[in-house]
Amino acid sequence: MRRIPWHKLRISWLFAIAAFAFLLGPFVVVVSASFDGRPSYFPHFPPQDLSFTWYRQIPQGYFDALLTSVLVAALVAVLSALVGLMAAWGVVRSRIAGKEFLLAFFRLPIQIPLVVTGAVFMQFYYQLSAILGVKLLYSFSGLVLAHLFVAIPYSVGAIAAVLVRFDHSLEEAAQSLGATGWSVFRRVIFPAIRPGVVIGMFYGFIVSFGDVPISIFLVDKTTMTIPVRLFYDMQFDFRPTILAISTVILVLSLALILGVQKIVGLEMVVPTNNR
């Protein structure tokens, strides 16, 4: 085995450390500053007066907005995975011409600026209310539909990428043994494409949970999401409780990532030499 020169390893380590510092530095500052108990109009780092004061003073409105964000994102994740599975299955498994064009078409929503998407949905909901009397603006359902519009392309891409690599000989073997179509899908196909489905749900959750440009056009006090609430509060005034609720969200996000890793596992998504 060829040995890598020490000076090249040292440079690689320096770049790796710099990248980690760049990515993790803001989180370290926010989390540390949230434990500084001194009233202030700006974050203090490093903290000097360690305290949980701001965690005890987090307004109830933040938790209500956080719950709304989680519920919307969870529903968007499930629906985007279902729609994405059907769309990817229809495109990949069909014999129609222009499959690449269809896959590109499904990626179209993520090419549109999110601010434009939010404004278009707001106008669409206004027209829908005026013509049909269906009120989706400032509603939970309207927010889910708008987020679903930008979440579906991620699910289609993730699931289609796994379906393309699926070994059809496994399906044919199951059919030759007398398995029904549903049994083949449930016992052979779905376990093989499950990583793509879970990753599609994960992307859908992230896109919905962190959205501001679309949600800001579609929410009111009853449907306020946590990113929009924090955006509004940061516009007019800074309060240390913002750092506290941001740390809570960071911990919950980390738990979600670890949960997905536990369910799916990187070895199911990234090929290894041992497989």
Secondary structure, 3 states (H helix, E strand, C coil): CCCCCHHHHHHHHHHHHHHHHHHHHHHHHHHHHCCECCCCCCCCCCCCCECCHHHHCCCHHHHHHHHHHHHHHHHHHHHHHHHHHHHHHHHHHCCCCCHHHHHHHHCHHHHCCHHHHHHHHHHHHHHHHHHHCCCCCCCHHHHHHHHHHHHHHHHHHHHHHHHHCCCHHHHHHHHHCCCCHHHHHHHHHHHHHHHHHHHHHHHHHHHHHCCCCCHHHHCCCCCCCHHHHHHHHHHHCCCHHHHHHHHHHHHHHHHHHHHHHHHCCHHHHCCCCCC
